[in-house]
Amino acid sequence: MDAHLHTMNNLFAQLGLPADDADIERFIAAHRPLGNGVALYRAPFWSPAQRAFLKEEIIEDADWASVIDELNSRLS
C-alpha cells in the first residue's frame, strides 16, 4: 500500500481499534500524555500484537511510520 494512503483512521483500523474520528480523539484524550522517555510502542495500553506492529513499522521506517509518528506526537 502506498504511504500516502495511510491515515490515522487506517492505522486505528489496522490496530483493531475503533477508527472513526471521534473514537480516535477519545483514545488520544484517554491515553495522553505518554510518560517522558516512553516509546509509543512500549505504552502499557497496547496488546502484544499492536506493540509488535508499531515497533516493527517504526524500526523499519516502513509505510506506516509517518502516521505512527503523528500518533506519537498527538499522545505526547
TANORLIN-V718742 format. One record per backbone hydrogen bond with DSSP energy under -0.5 kcal/mol. NH is the residue of the N-H (numbers start at 1). CO is the residue of the C=O. Records with the same first field share a line. If there is no record, write none. Layout:
# TANORLIN-V718742
NH=CO  CO
This chain:
# TANORLIN-V718742
5=2
6=3
7=5
11=7
12=8
13=9
14=10
15=11
16=13
17=12
24=20
25=21
26=22
27=23
28=24
29=25
30=26
31=27
32=28
33=75
34=75
38=35
39=37
42=39
43=40
46=43
51=47
52=48
53=49
54=50
55=51
56=52
57=53
58=54
59=55
60=56
61=58
62=57
65=62
68=64
69=65
70=66
71=67
72=68
73=69
74=70
75=71
76=72  73
